Amino acid sequence: MNSSQIDPARLITPRTLVLCAMVALAAAYRLIVHFVPGLLPWNFTPVEAMALFGGACFADRRLAVLMPLAVMAAADAVIALSLPAAQLLDWLEMAPVIYACIAATVFAGFALRGRQRALNVVMAAMASATGFFLITNFFVWLTSGMYAASLSGLAACYVAGLPFYQNGTLPGTLVWSVLLFGAFALLSRRFAVLAASPVAAA
């Protein structure tokens, strides 16, 4: 078989199915937050955590990239249907940047393969959340027209976004990373079939 092809028999395993379910459940948090306001913290995001988790745990690297992006796209498509036109346009403008950040975090998760100790996961989660904050706010400054095209305007944009980072993105990424990595580690100890990772695709 050509190495660029994905063999379904190698992917449809108990480990992969459990990983997919965990990533999908994390993405479903976005739907709950959006459609049931006030029930859960608004910006306590699982986005970076599930991308990091996918990169670290899916044996097939292509699936590791595809799964977090696919479940996010599905959740976002549902949310987009409920947005007013102006808000939808703003979201569409930022979507490529957000999805690029998710993909980059998956690649960062590759570095955790075989090194999923608590300190490594916490450091990777902090770096992912911080990178997401820096990149997305930079593009808000660059494209929104809300801030002056100067260093002071860029600084003002970061200051305005800091509460969302401090109270949402950073703690959310840390908590969700602990939940996802910790839960899967416990399940792997309980069920040996989950601990046995299939050979990663080239």
Summary of the structure (lengths in Angstrom):
residues: 202
radius of gyration: 17.8
end to end distance: 12.0
largest distance: 56.2
contacts: 625
relative contact order: 0.17
helix: 76%
strand: 0%
